[in-house]
Amino acid sequence: MPSAASTGAGDGGAVVEHAFYCFEIINAKLNGGKAIVPEFDQSQEFPLFVTWNIASRATGSTRLRGCIGNFEASPIEEGLRDYAAISAFKDHRFDPISSKELTRLECGVSLLTDFELCDDYLDWEVGTHGIYIQLPNPALAAPAPISSTPGSEVTSANTSSASLPSASGGPGAGQEKPKKASYRSISQLPAFRPAQQVISNPKRLSSVLTATYLPDVAPSQNWSKVEAVDSAMRKAGYQGRITEELRKSLRVTRYQSRKVNATHNEWSQWRQGRS
């Protein structure tokens, strides 16, 4: 597994001590004892995700073992403490991490920043941005005539971003676009109000399906933007046919991440150094 590395250390971003603290949390829960809180700036508040990967005994290659986080800014120590455990033991996609797996683990901490509404579902960069999609639930959509106005789906699904510059040509084309509004968390975004008419909902289905991929997911899977967006729709729970019209009905929010990784060995060496 790769050695400890961080992006943003020293500028209010992730530092390796964040990942060490996550190891402290799950080690205490698995093996008893008290978690040591490393020295880091506890005045910070960030939305964050904690990712656990595990190395293969045979090849050393890693696979995902758990990943959960929160899009709302919270005190850094509290967020790390909570999501280190939740991602390790309560990610429904996996069995809880066991003590026998501890030595093969790698922890990644992603501090999320710069939430911006996209002009359309392609308005983000692979390797730079994570994406958070909001899809009006097609299961609740009442039949409606197809609009004769090209691109009207984008406008109706992104009413809260109507002030953003158009990606099309016209007067002023070629000029630098105004800087997008940046938000600290998802809850600070303008409300999403899908234009679709909703039929009766006796099963109380969610009116909007949501999913996210952190910035490192698309490049690690060698996905194009379209492949990442389509996969996010599947992750959100949509199982129907994916069309261009459906993609245009999305509201996509892009964000960036300050990330740090640490292996069990690096955490263990740090811990021994404190003795």
Disulfide bonds with the S-S distance in Angstrom:
none
